[in-house]
Amino acid sequence: MIDPGAGPTTVVGGTPVSFLVTGDDTAGRFGLTEHRLPPRAPGAPLHFHNELTEMFYVASGDVLLTLGGERRVAGPGTFMMVPPGTTHAFGNPGADPATLLVMFTPDGGREKYFRELGELLDSSPEPTPQMMEELARRFDQFPATEGLVAPEK
């Protein structure tokens, strides 16, 4: 059992990401992370995975979810499943924090990806787009043609 806020955590671009279940815990079968999105956090830009199935559950607050061509602000209790090859994104467009649970199957080394991404984003000089894309590709994450932009207020 993991108490709230007690799991190993890294920070990715200002968003705390806690590792509730890792591939090490499940022989690589799945992983589960908790993303505590601050207000107006951009989250993840539009991307897809070739091998991973990703699942999202909004635990609190409002999260802008994009799945294929559908994009909407989703409240607590909303679930989204993303099959391999499907473009998706998430972010927090609102003025209040939000919590998003994200599950990957297979795990695909997501703990390592998020830790390396946090380190890269905190590095100086600022990482190049090529550096960001190279990291993502190593972990089965590929950019789509456009990014996630929060709607204007």
N, C-alpha and C positions, 0 to 999 in steps of 0.2 A: 504494500500500500504506500501511496505517496500523498502526504498532506499538501494542502494548497500552498503553492509557492516554495515547496521543498525540493523539487526535482532539479537536476543539474540544468543550468541556464547559461545561455550566451546572449549577447545583444547584437542584433543585425540592423544597422541603420537606425538606431534609436528604439527598436522594438525588441523587448525581451522575448526570447524563444526558449521554452523549457522542454526538456526531453523526458516525456513521461514513460515511454517505452521505446527502446532502441532495437536495431537489428541484432545487437549482441544479446539482447534478452530473448529474441524470438528466432534465432538461427537465420536471420535475414528475411523472415517471412513478412514482417510488417514493422512499422514504427509509428509512434504517435507523439505529436508535438503540440504545445500550447503557445499561441502567439498572442501576447498582450499588446494590442495595437493602440498607441497613443492617438489622441485626436489628430485628424488630417494626415495620418500615416499613409504613405503611398503604397505600402505592401509590396506585392510581387507584380511586375509588369506582365503583360500578355505573353504567354509561353505555352509549350506543350512538352510532353514526355513520350518517348517511343515505347518504353517498357513499363513504366510505373502507372498504376491506378492510384489516384489521389482522391481523398474524401475530406470534405469540410463540414464542420458543425459550428454554427454561431452559438456560443455559450452566453454571451452578454453583449449589449450594445447593438449598433447597426454596422454592417459590413457591406461594402459594395462588392458583389460577386459577379464575375463574368464567366460564362460557359458557352463556348462556341459563339453564336450570334446574339445570345441573350445576356442582358446586363441589367441588374437591379440591386437596390438596397434591400438587404435581408436582415430581419430581426432575429432575436433569440429563438432557438428551436429549428431554424432553417438548416437543412442538410443538402449538400451538393456532392454528387459523385462524378468524377472526371475520368472517363476511360482513356487509355493510351491514345495518343495522336490527336486529342481534343484540346483546342486552345482554351485557356482559362487565366484568370487573374483575380486578385483581391486587394482591397485597401479599405481604409476607414475615412470616409469623406466627412464625417460629422465632427461636432465640437466635444463629444464625450468619448472616453476610452471604450474599446471593444475587445472581447476575448474570442478567439477562433481556435478550435481544435482541428488539427490537420493530421490525417492518417495516410500513410503510404504503404502500398503493397506491390511488389516486395519492397523492403526498406530502402534499398538502393544507396546506402551510405549517407542518408540525409543528415544525420547528426554531424558527420564530418563536413558535409557541404555547408551547413549553416554556420559551423564554427569557422571554416575557412572564409566564408563570405563575410562574416562579421569582422574578421581580422583584415581582410582586403579593404573593406569599406572604411576601416579606421586607420589605414596606412597612409603614409605621406611619401611622395606626392599622391594626389588623388588617383585611383586606379583608372586605367583607360578602358573604353568599351571593349577592346580586344581582350584585356585581362579578365573582365567580367564574363564575357562570352566563353572564354577558354575554361574558366572554372565551372560554369554552368554545364557545358558540354561533357565534362568529365563525369558529371553526375546525372546524365540523361535529362538535361533540361535545355530546351532550344527556344530562342526568341521567336515570337511571331512578328508580323510586319508592323504592328502599331502597339504603343504602350497604353497602359491604363491611366486615364486622366479623370480625376474627380470632377463631378459636375460643378458648375459655378453656382454660388449661393445667390 
